[in-house]
Amino acid sequence: MASLRCAARLASVYRRGVGAGFGLASPKNAPAWGVSQVRLMSGLSPEFESAKARLGTLTEDPGNENKLKIYALFKQSTVGAVNTKRPGMMDFVGRAKWDAWNSLGSMSQEEAQKSYVELVNSLVGAEEAQAQAQAESGQKYKNLIVSCENGLRTITLNRPTKMNAITVEMYEEWIAALKEAAEDPATVITVTTGAGNYYCSGNDLSNFANVTPENMHEHSKNGGVLLNRFVSSFIDFPKPLIAVINGHAIGVSVTVLGLYDAVYATDKATFNTPFSNLGQSPEGCSSYTFPKLMGPGKANEMLLFNKKITAHEACDLGLVTEVFPDASLQQEVWPRLQAYAKLPVKSLVYSKALSRNMEKDILHKVNDMECDRLVERWTSDDCINAVMKFLSRKN
């Protein structure tokens, strides 16, 4: 029962914080924060009203940080400075919203309206530009950029404004992109990298937006099945798979690196698997590959004790193959990969099979065990409480 009560609270945080947008100033949820009264107020510019309408056109979650800014600027624009008491300790979302509003201090309503318009227009403009670029490029993936030239297939994680955090949709696209690469006779080697300053920040919290106490166990079970399929696509990938780590890497984007054939990284990258901080447990076969690569002690520092390591440390531990200066990473690594792509594909496939196939059954068993444990972890009290604390601290 305690677990269900915690889950109910967490679901409320997710729905209000991630799903409902912290009270975003959009027409469809306007009654939640009293826009009917706001419309009676004078002094709201036409640009502000237009931005309010444009906000409702966003198709992607803009992230909690932006949602808090939007909420605060909306309140400052329509009401003025904070005029209520700070919510109680257990109202994590309410306190985050109040703090964001209070942080604007004595900003005038006119200044707040201008900042609100600029922020909304920037978010909508970025989404429109991304949609246009995707349409012009003929890409069939929404969250990835996939190209193949002269045997070199590149899969770029393309959510730079969200630090390439992985949504459910992006998991499915990544699985499909790997399948496409495996089956394409023109693909010799496949490389994954990230757009922007991050390689990948792990799971997107919007994945939990629809969690309720009633569907919590089903949601966890479905998440375990998806994760199992995702990791299996790396275990079974028959051709050389290489990562170019262009920035920070967190969570599952780190753990699956043990299943890659080579990993090249910028010297500015860091690697972090904060599982126990969130009451969770390892995945991506890292409970098997990390001790094998690093030794049990070093692996435990990452998997049990949340140690963040640098690119050079990751290289010393065997997780990264080679580290490049950030300024020259792109100029140095891609010519090397293009040369790899000229090698005979069958020779590469057969050679990889000889070195990897003996462990495939073990890796699949490890993947099954890790996913089963995570399904249990996601509905446990300590995981739920840890995630709630994380959200509160982050907000």
Summary of the structure (lengths in Angstrom):
residues: 395
radius of gyration: 23.0
end to end distance: 27.6
largest distance: 74.1
contacts: 1260
relative contact order: 0.11
helix: 59%
strand: 11%
